[in-house]
Amino acid sequence: MTKVLSIAVAGAALLAGGCTTNTRTAPVEVTRYHLGQPMERTTVAVEPMTGAAQISPEYQLYADAVAAELERLSYVQSRSDMASGYIAAVSFTRTQLGSYREQPPVSIGLGGGGISGGRRGGVGLGGGLSFGIGGKTRQVIGSELAVQLRRRSDNTTVWEGRAVTESVSGKPGSDPREAAARLARALFRDFPGESGVTTTVK
């Protein structure tokens, strides 16, 4: 089983092709690896992955989202000093991939003849020179969640996965809490999933 999953965030092209112009959220790309053996539904402790950033409020969003999905799968989160059966090691990244300028909602044309109005057309004074009024610069954000499920008794990784998606600032899916929940749901969908195969979850 591959010890480290490496999935490159695809850049802004996916969103520029559609999600930036409407209210749809980008799909989530998910890859999982496991041993193909039954995994006991027992207690689990959610912890930061080795080398991950120190616990922060944003990390806690992802940890809570992972814990909720594991609970749905009948794992019991360990909340005492007693050692759990498994460790769910969690890491995440949120990276700005770039930015783009939205089409202005209003434009003015300077030239001869005619006046027109409308949300897209704005105020038109004819053909010739035109320029936009308004419009926003949006940031394209890449989000990634990685989880390793390790057996505490021998520290063997029995399952691991990584989920990647993109969002646009100010658009659906850009809120960190919403992103964490979407990534966790996709990552644990049809758990344990087909090993070594990348799937797209819409």
C-alpha positions as CSV (number, residue, x, y, z in Angstrom):
1,M,0.0,0.0,0.0
2,T,1.3,3.4,-0.9
3,K,2.5,5.2,2.3
4,V,2.0,8.7,0.9
5,L,-0.7,9.7,-1.5
6,S,0.2,12.4,-3.9
7,I,-2.5,14.2,-5.8
8,A,-1.9,17.5,-7.5
9,V,-4.6,20.1,-7.3
10,A,-5.7,20.6,-10.8
11,G,-5.6,24.4,-10.9
12,A,-8.3,26.9,-11.8
13,A,-9.3,25.3,-15.1
14,L,-12.1,23.2,-13.6
15,L,-13.8,26.1,-12.0
16,A,-13.2,28.5,-14.9
17,G,-15.0,26.0,-17.1
18,G,-18.2,26.3,-15.2
19,C,-18.4,26.6,-11.4
20,T,-17.2,30.2,-11.4
21,T,-20.2,31.4,-13.5
22,N,-23.0,29.7,-11.5
23,T,-23.9,28.4,-8.1
24,R,-22.6,24.8,-8.6
25,T,-19.8,23.5,-6.4
26,A,-16.8,21.8,-7.9
27,P,-16.6,18.0,-7.7
28,V,-14.3,16.3,-5.2
29,E,-11.5,14.0,-6.4
30,V,-11.0,11.0,-4.0
31,T,-8.3,8.4,-3.9
32,R,-8.1,5.6,-1.3
33,Y,-5.8,2.8,-0.4
34,H,-6.4,-0.1,2.0
35,L,-5.3,-3.7,2.7
36,G,-8.6,-5.3,1.5
37,Q,-9.2,-6.8,4.9
38,P,-12.2,-6.4,7.3
39,M,-11.8,-3.4,9.6
40,E,-13.3,-3.8,13.1
41,R,-15.7,-1.1,14.0
42,T,-14.2,-0.1,17.3
43,T,-13.0,3.0,19.1
44,V,-11.0,5.7,17.3
45,A,-9.1,8.8,18.3
46,V,-8.9,11.7,15.8
47,E,-5.4,13.3,15.9
48,P,-3.2,15.5,13.7
49,M,-1.1,13.6,11.2
50,T,2.6,13.6,12.0
51,G,4.1,16.7,10.5
52,A,0.8,18.5,10.2
53,A,0.3,22.0,11.5
54,Q,-0.5,22.4,15.2
55,I,-4.1,22.2,16.2
56,S,-5.9,25.3,15.2
57,P,-9.6,26.3,14.9
58,E,-9.5,25.4,11.2
59,Y,-7.9,22.0,11.8
60,Q,-10.7,21.3,14.3
61,L,-13.3,21.9,11.6
62,Y,-11.7,19.0,9.6
63,A,-11.1,16.8,12.6
64,D,-14.8,17.3,13.6
65,A,-15.9,16.5,10.0
66,V,-13.8,13.3,10.0
67,A,-15.1,12.3,13.4
68,A,-18.7,12.7,12.3
69,E,-18.2,10.5,9.2
70,L,-16.4,7.8,11.3
71,E,-19.3,7.9,13.8
72,R,-21.7,7.4,10.9
73,L,-19.7,4.3,10.0
74,S,-20.2,3.0,13.6
75,Y,-16.7,3.9,14.9
76,V,-16.9,5.3,18.5
77,Q,-14.8,8.4,19.1
78,S,-12.4,7.9,22.1
79,R,-12.9,10.7,24.7
80,S,-11.2,9.1,27.7
81,D,-7.7,8.2,28.7
82,M,-8.2,4.6,27.6
83,A,-6.3,3.8,24.4
84,S,-8.5,3.6,21.3
85,G,-8.4,0.7,18.8
86,Y,-7.6,3.0,15.9
87,I,-6.0,6.4,15.3
88,A,-7.5,8.6,12.6
89,A,-4.6,10.9,11.6
90,V,-5.9,14.0,9.9
91,S,-4.2,16.7,7.8
92,F,-5.5,19.4,5.5
93,T,-4.3,22.2,3.3
94,R,-6.1,25.3,1.8
95,T,-4.1,27.1,-0.9
96,Q,-4.8,30.0,-3.1
97,L,-4.3,28.8,-6.7
98,G,-4.9,32.1,-8.4
99,S,-7.5,34.7,-9.1
100,Y,-9.7,36.0,-11.8
101,R,-11.8,39.0,-12.5
102,E,-15.6,38.5,-12.8
103,Q,-17.4,40.0,-15.8
104,P,-18.7,43.4,-14.7
105,P,-22.5,43.4,-14.1
106,V,-22.9,46.8,-15.9
107,S,-21.1,48.2,-18.9
108,I,-21.3,51.5,-20.6
109,G,-20.7,51.9,-24.3
110,L,-19.7,55.3,-25.8
111,G,-20.5,56.0,-29.3
112,G,-23.3,57.2,-31.5
113,G,-27.1,56.7,-31.2
114,G,-29.4,54.9,-28.9
115,I,-29.8,54.3,-25.2
116,S,-30.4,50.9,-23.6
117,G,-30.5,49.5,-20.1
118,G,-30.5,46.2,-18.4
119,R,-28.4,44.1,-15.9
120,R,-25.9,43.0,-18.5
121,G,-26.2,45.9,-20.9
122,G,-26.3,48.6,-18.3
123,V,-26.6,52.0,-20.0
124,G,-25.6,52.0,-23.6
125,L,-24.9,55.1,-25.7
126,G,-24.3,53.2,-28.9
127,G,-21.4,51.2,-30.3
128,G,-17.7,52.0,-30.2
129,L,-15.9,52.2,-26.9
130,S,-17.3,50.3,-23.9
131,F,-16.1,49.7,-20.4
132,G,-17.3,47.9,-17.3
133,I,-18.6,49.1,-14.0
134,G,-18.3,46.8,-11.0
135,G,-17.1,43.2,-11.1
136,K,-15.0,41.5,-8.4
137,T,-11.7,39.8,-8.2
138,R,-12.3,36.2,-6.9
139,Q,-9.7,33.9,-5.4
140,V,-9.6,30.3,-6.5
141,I,-8.9,28.1,-3.5
142,G,-7.6,24.5,-3.5
143,S,-8.7,22.4,-0.5
144,E,-7.3,19.0,0.4
145,L,-8.1,16.5,3.3
146,A,-5.9,13.5,4.0
147,V,-6.7,10.8,6.6
148,Q,-4.8,7.7,7.7
149,L,-6.6,5.1,9.8
150,R,-3.9,3.3,11.8
151,R,-4.2,0.3,14.1
152,R,-2.9,1.5,17.5
153,S,-1.6,-1.9,18.6
154,D,1.1,-2.1,15.9
155,N,0.8,1.4,14.2
156,T,-0.1,-0.3,10.9
157,T,-2.0,1.9,8.4
158,V,-5.0,-0.2,7.3
159,W,-6.7,2.6,5.3
160,E,-5.7,6.0,3.9
161,G,-7.3,8.4,1.6
162,R,-7.1,11.9,0.1
163,A,-9.9,14.2,-1.1
164,V,-9.2,17.3,-3.2
165,T,-11.5,20.0,-4.5
166,E,-11.6,23.7,-5.5
167,S,-13.8,26.6,-4.6
168,V,-14.0,30.3,-5.4
169,S,-14.1,33.0,-2.7
170,G,-17.6,34.3,-2.0
171,K,-19.2,31.4,-3.9
172,P,-20.8,28.2,-2.6
173,G,-18.3,25.8,-1.1
174,S,-15.7,28.4,-0.1
175,D,-16.6,28.5,3.6
176,P,-14.0,26.4,5.4
177,R,-16.6,24.5,7.5
178,E,-18.6,23.7,4.4
179,A,-15.4,22.6,2.6
180,A,-14.4,20.3,5.5
181,A,-17.8,18.6,5.6
182,R,-17.9,18.1,1.8
183,L,-14.4,16.6,1.7
184,A,-15.0,14.3,4.6
185,R,-18.3,13.1,3.1
186,A,-16.7,12.4,-0.2
187,L,-13.7,10.7,1.4
188,F,-15.7,8.2,3.4
189,R,-18.4,7.6,0.9
190,D,-18.9,3.9,0.2
191,F,-16.1,3.2,2.8
192,P,-13.6,1.7,2.4
193,G,-13.9,2.2,-1.3
194,E,-12.0,0.7,-4.2
195,S,-8.3,0.7,-3.4
196,G,-6.0,2.6,-5.7
197,V,-8.7,4.1,-7.8
198,T,-9.5,7.8,-8.1
199,T,-13.2,8.7,-8.2
200,T,-15.1,11.9,-8.7
201,V,-17.8,12.8,-6.2
202,K,-20.2,15.5,-7.3
